[in-house]
Amino acid sequence: MTEFDIGEFFIHGDAREVEGEFQAVIVMRAKPPLNTITTHQVEKDRWFKTVEAAAIAGKEAAQALKSAVDAGALNA
């Protein structure tokens, strides 16, 4: 698993199973001293048939978020 540093959080893409279908998610882990971990669905109402496809979409979304942060998206 590759985590990206985006300021106050480390993020990575992953998949989450909900009732036999899969969502692409970005997992955000707060930097210490906090231990909070949250997941955020990448696209509302988008479901995948396999965990592998969802995980790939999650990883691509995490990379895109990291690129946007690096380009100054949070400084606007």
Summary of the structure (lengths in Angstrom):
residues: 76
radius of gyration: 12.8
end to end distance: 29.8
largest distance: 39.5
contacts: 201
relative contact order: 0.25
helix: 30%
strand: 37%
